[in-house]
Amino acid sequence: MSNIDWAVLLFTLLAVVVYGVYIGRGQKSNASYLKADNKMPWYIVLLGIMATQASAITFLSAPGQAYTDGMRFVQYYFGLPLAMIVICITFIPIFQRLNVYTAYEYLEQRFDKKTRVLTSLLFLFSRGLSTGISIYAPSIILSSVLNWNIYLTNVLTGGILLIYTYVGGAKAIAHTQKLQFLIILATMAFAGYLLVQRMPEGVGFSDALYLAGKSGKLNVITTTFDWKDKYNIWSGLIGGFFLALSYFGTDQSQVGRYITAKDNTNAKMGLLLNGLVKIPMQFSILLIGALLFVFFSLKPAPIYFNERSYSLLKETQPEKARAFEKEHQQLEAAFNQQSKAILAQRKNQSAALGQSIASFKVTQQNIRDLHGKVEEAINQSALNAEKTDTNYIFLYFVKNNLPVGMIGLLFAVIFLASWGSISAALNSQAACSLKDIHLIFKKTKVSDETELKYSRLHTLGWGIFSIAVAMFATQMGSLIEAVNVLGSLFYGPILGIFLVAFYYKKIDGPLVFISAILSEIAVIAVYEFDVVSFLWLNVIGAGAVILFSTLGLLFYRPKALIS
């Protein structure tokens, strides 16, 4: 990067850290540190919810996901608006009325202490793993730009954001998320505009969309039903609904955003608006990935977007690399010519258009096959632990095609997105491990000052844990997919516990506790045997808790029912 890019990057990041420390100064109690004194208006709640969900993975990995697999990933969000409505009707009124610090406090009142602890542990484990992946995403940038070891950049990335998260708590997180997300949206919109402007002369937005459609990248709606298909309208509406219901309704990283609201109305407005704007936002980000495919079909594309991994292959296996490159040059030349021919024939309404499109698709498949061979060679040689180069596609475009200054700002955006989600996750993990585990088993009552000190220590501890997890994230492939798979392994049973708590008053603590454990075992078994795609795990997990609890009533009669 140029000196100007470095200046833009460092100034943006430093400004956010200083602002976070400043706005979060003077914390004196846990009510302020963990819940921001319940003073947040709806627009802060909205931006906090979106910033928590839209991590660096969204902006770094999602364009690469669309580049390789098309835009069908957007169907993953189709169940989101419906989930927001259910949460506003059922979850928020209960959490607000009980004035809880964590979502799992309610479970002790409804069931018992061990159910509260179990649910909190499931959340802490899943969120700890996901937070580690979120730290790894921006670490890729530092590693790529500076050519530093990825393990060192994991420590730097996770360590910097701990400064204002540790000092300022929920108040600092809420206000920095507001600033971060506004910068992110403006910058990504401008990056999309520049992507279209960088297309070859004579290629407009409609031309790019046409070519993206012919390459299969605009596959927004997939109606074919297949249990093992990750992204179709059925898994999106049903599996996505259950995942969103669990994530926004029972995941403390999200619950912690809207329990800071002034009242029910502000909390509900923040959630409902999130349901309205999330799908268009994600659609736009994926569209950037589809347009990137068009861009690299008209201009030279690298044989492998993770340049460092490929350079290591060239050093150790030069003959194999030369053979790959020779084939790649031939395919790329043909692909570029076919792409331009399609656009020209489309304008001229040539009769040869159909044949050109057929040839284009054959070459596209050949390039995909070659890419698979290169990837396999890199993985088999153990030169680099990263399974794919999906997470490097958008990064490659930014580094090589955007103007000076914009590169530094785009890199800053990916850091800011990561910080927004990670800081909220660390705050929520601290709240749960302190309130749901630490203080429950502490026999003596502690003062407000001591509890605040404990909260900060828990925040620091989870930060260290997440950095450790990031060290293993290189083996997880597409990050945006990996983080959702991890969530789906645990969200279903957690959601099932809450659904039983809200709607099934005959079930008591011992019965739901055993049902939750059996359901988690069932979910892991279904995943290990690859029975269905990961979105259905949320449905299975929630349904299994309800089913096991219902069957349990045939053999066990609750001693007392808690209303």
ChimeraX attribute file (.defattr): number of C-alpha atoms within 10 A of each C-alpha:
attribute: neighborCount
match mode: 1-to-1
recipient: residues
	/A:1	13
	/A:2	11
	/A:3	11
	/A:4	14
	/A:5	20
	/A:6	18
	/A:7	13
	/A:8	21
	/A:9	21
	/A:10	15
	/A:11	15
	/A:12	20
	/A:13	21
	/A:14	13
	/A:15	10
	/A:16	20
	/A:17	20
	/A:18	14
	/A:19	17
	/A:20	26
	/A:21	21
	/A:22	14
	/A:23	18
	/A:24	25
	/A:25	15
	/A:26	12
	/A:27	16
	/A:28	13
	/A:29	19
	/A:30	23
	/A:31	16
	/A:32	20
	/A:33	26
	/A:34	26
	/A:35	28
	/A:36	26
	/A:37	17
	/A:38	19
	/A:39	16
	/A:40	23
	/A:41	18
	/A:42	23
	/A:43	17
	/A:44	24
	/A:45	31
	/A:46	26
	/A:47	26
	/A:48	30
	/A:49	26
	/A:50	26
	/A:51	28
	/A:52	25
	/A:53	23
	/A:54	19
	/A:55	27
	/A:56	29
	/A:57	27
	/A:58	23
	/A:59	26
	/A:60	29
	/A:61	28
	/A:62	30
	/A:63	31
	/A:64	28
	/A:65	25
	/A:66	27
	/A:67	26
	/A:68	17
	/A:69	16
	/A:70	24
	/A:71	29
	/A:72	22
	/A:73	26
	/A:74	27
	/A:75	25
	/A:76	26
	/A:77	24
	/A:78	24
	/A:79	24
	/A:80	26
	/A:81	22
	/A:82	18
	/A:83	24
	/A:84	24
	/A:85	16
	/A:86	13
	/A:87	20
	/A:88	20
	/A:89	11
	/A:90	14
	/A:91	21
	/A:92	23
	/A:93	17
	/A:94	16
	/A:95	21
	/A:96	19
	/A:97	10
	/A:98	13
	/A:99	16
	/A:100	17
	/A:101	24
	/A:102	27
	/A:103	28
	/A:104	27
	/A:105	22
	/A:106	19
	/A:107	22
	/A:108	15
	/A:109	15
	/A:110	22
	/A:111	22
	/A:112	18
	/A:113	17
	/A:114	16
	/A:115	24
	/A:116	23
	/A:117	21
	/A:118	18
	/A:119	26
	/A:120	26
	/A:121	17
	/A:122	18
	/A:123	26
	/A:124	22
	/A:125	14
	/A:126	18
	/A:127	25
	/A:128	24
	/A:129	22
	/A:130	25
	/A:131	27
	/A:132	26
	/A:133	31
	/A:134	32
	/A:135	34
	/A:136	30
	/A:137	29
	/A:138	27
	/A:139	28
	/A:140	24
	/A:141	23
	/A:142	20
	/A:143	17
	/A:144	19
	/A:145	13
	/A:146	10
	/A:147	12
	/A:148	14
	/A:149	13
	/A:150	19
	/A:151	18
	/A:152	13
	/A:153	25
	/A:154	26
	/A:155	20
	/A:156	15
	/A:157	23
	/A:158	27
	/A:159	15
	/A:160	14
	/A:161	23
	/A:162	21
	/A:163	16
	/A:164	23
	/A:165	30
	/A:166	24
	/A:167	20
	/A:168	26
	/A:169	32
	/A:170	28
	/A:171	26
	/A:172	25
	/A:173	29
	/A:174	31
	/A:175	21
	/A:176	29
	/A:177	29
	/A:178	19
	/A:179	18
	/A:180	26
	/A:181	21
	/A:182	12
	/A:183	18
	/A:184	21
	/A:185	13
	/A:186	11
	/A:187	17
	/A:188	19
	/A:189	14
	/A:190	13
	/A:191	18
	/A:192	18
	/A:193	13
	/A:194	15
	/A:195	19
	/A:196	18
	/A:197	13
	/A:198	14
	/A:199	20
	/A:200	12
	/A:201	7
	/A:202	9
	/A:203	17
	/A:204	14
	/A:205	14
	/A:206	9
	/A:207	18
	/A:208	21
	/A:209	17
	/A:210	16
	/A:211	24
	/A:212	24
	/A:213	15
	/A:214	16
	/A:215	21
	/A:216	16
	/A:217	24
	/A:218	21
	/A:219	20
	/A:220	19
	/A:221	16
	/A:222	17
	/A:223	11
	/A:224	11
	/A:225	12
	/A:226	13
	/A:227	16
	/A:228	15
	/A:229	16
	/A:230	21
	/A:231	28
	/A:232	24
	/A:233	24
	/A:234	24
	/A:235	29
	/A:236	26
	/A:237	21
	/A:238	20
	/A:239	28
	/A:240	27
	/A:241	24
	/A:242	31
	/A:243	31
	/A:244	27
	/A:245	26
	/A:246	27
	/A:247	23
	/A:248	23
	/A:249	26
	/A:250	25
	/A:251	28
	/A:252	27
	/A:253	29
	/A:254	25
	/A:255	23
	/A:256	29
	/A:257	30
	/A:258	32
	/A:259	29
	/A:260	29
	/A:261	25
	/A:262	18
	/A:263	19
	/A:264	18
	/A:265	14
	/A:266	21
	/A:267	27
	/A:268	23
	/A:269	18
	/A:270	25
	/A:271	28
	/A:272	19
	/A:273	18
	/A:274	20
	/A:275	23
	/A:276	13
	/A:277	13
	/A:278	19
	/A:279	19
	/A:280	13
	/A:281	14
	/A:282	22
	/A:283	19
	/A:284	18
	/A:285	23
	/A:286	29
	/A:287	25
	/A:288	27
	/A:289	27
	/A:290	30
	/A:291	25
	/A:292	25
	/A:293	25
	/A:294	25
	/A:295	23
	/A:296	17
	/A:297	24
	/A:298	22
	/A:299	17
	/A:300	13
	/A:301	17
	/A:302	16
	/A:303	20
	/A:304	20
	/A:305	20
	/A:306	21
	/A:307	15
	/A:308	15
	/A:309	19
	/A:310	21
	/A:311	15
	/A:312	15
	/A:313	22
	/A:314	15
	/A:315	10
	/A:316	12
	/A:317	14
	/A:318	13
	/A:319	12
	/A:320	13
	/A:321	18
	/A:322	12
	/A:323	10
	/A:324	16
	/A:325	16
	/A:326	10
	/A:327	14
	/A:328	19
	/A:329	15
	/A:330	11
	/A:331	17
	/A:332	22
	/A:333	14
	/A:334	16
	/A:335	25
	/A:336	19
	/A:337	16
	/A:338	21
	/A:339	20
	/A:340	17
	/A:341	17
	/A:342	24
	/A:343	20
	/A:344	16
	/A:345	15
	/A:346	16
	/A:347	10
	/A:348	10
	/A:349	11
	/A:350	11
	/A:351	10
	/A:352	12
	/A:353	17
	/A:354	13
	/A:355	10
	/A:356	19
	/A:357	19
	/A:358	13
	/A:359	15
	/A:360	23
	/A:361	16
	/A:362	13
	/A:363	17
	/A:364	18
	/A:365	12
	/A:366	16
	/A:367	19
	/A:368	13
	/A:369	12
	/A:370	19
	/A:371	19
	/A:372	14
	/A:373	13
	/A:374	20
	/A:375	21
	/A:376	14
	/A:377	17
	/A:378	22
	/A:379	17
	/A:380	11
	/A:381	14
	/A:382	11
	/A:383	16
	/A:384	17
	/A:385	17
	/A:386	21
	/A:387	15
	/A:388	23
	/A:389	19
	/A:390	25
	/A:391	26
	/A:392	23
	/A:393	24
	/A:394	21
	/A:395	25
	/A:396	16
	/A:397	17
	/A:398	18
	/A:399	18
	/A:400	10
	/A:401	13
	/A:402	16
	/A:403	12
	/A:404	16
	/A:405	17
	/A:406	21
	/A:407	25
	/A:408	25
	/A:409	24
	/A:410	25
	/A:411	25
	/A:412	26
	/A:413	27
	/A:414	24
	/A:415	27
	/A:416	27
	/A:417	28
	/A:418	33
	/A:419	32
	/A:420	31
	/A:421	27
	/A:422	33
	/A:423	30
	/A:424	29
	/A:425	29
	/A:426	27
	/A:427	29
	/A:428	30
	/A:429	30
	/A:430	25
	/A:431	27
	/A:432	28
	/A:433	22
	/A:434	21
	/A:435	21
	/A:436	25
	/A:437	18
	/A:438	13
	/A:439	16
	/A:440	14
	/A:441	10
	/A:442	9
	/A:443	7
	/A:444	8
	/A:445	10
	/A:446	12
	/A:447	10
	/A:448	13
	/A:449	13
	/A:450	12
	/A:451	18
	/A:452	21
	/A:453	15
	/A:454	19
	/A:455	26
	/A:456	22
	/A:457	15
	/A:458	22
	/A:459	27
	/A:460	19
	/A:461	14
	/A:462	23
	/A:463	30
	/A:464	17
	/A:465	15
	/A:466	26
	/A:467	26
	/A:468	19
	/A:469	20
	/A:470	27
	/A:471	19
	/A:472	16
	/A:473	21
	/A:474	20
	/A:475	14
	/A:476	16
	/A:477	17
	/A:478	22
	/A:479	27
	/A:480	25
	/A:481	18
	/A:482	17
	/A:483	20
	/A:484	16
	/A:485	18
	/A:486	16
	/A:487	24
	/A:488	29
	/A:489	26
	/A:490	26
	/A:491	29
	/A:492	31
	/A:493	33
	/A:494	28
	/A:495	29
	/A:496	28
	/A:497	29
	/A:498	25
	/A:499	18
	/A:500	20
	/A:501	22
	/A:502	15
	/A:503	10
	/A:504	15
	/A:505	12
	/A:506	16
	/A:507	24
	/A:508	24
	/A:509	24
	/A:510	16
	/A:511	21
	/A:512	25
	/A:513	21
	/A:514	15
	/A:515	24
	/A:516	27
	/A:517	14
	/A:518	16
	/A:519	26
	/A:520	24
	/A:521	15
	/A:522	18
	/A:523	24
	/A:524	16
	/A:525	12
	/A:526	19
	/A:527	18
	/A:528	10
	/A:529	8
	/A:530	11
	/A:531	13
	/A:532	17
	/A:533	18
	/A:534	26
	/A:535	30
	/A:536	28
	/A:537	29
	/A:538	31
	/A:539	24
	/A:540	25
	/A:541	31
	/A:542	28
	/A:543	20
	/A:544	23
	/A:545	30
	/A:546	25
	/A:547	15
	/A:548	17
	/A:549	26
	/A:550	18
	/A:551	13
	/A:552	17
	/A:553	14
	/A:554	8
	/A:555	7
	/A:556	12
	/A:557	13
	/A:558	14
	/A:559	8
	/A:560	10
	/A:561	13
	/A:562	15
	/A:563	12
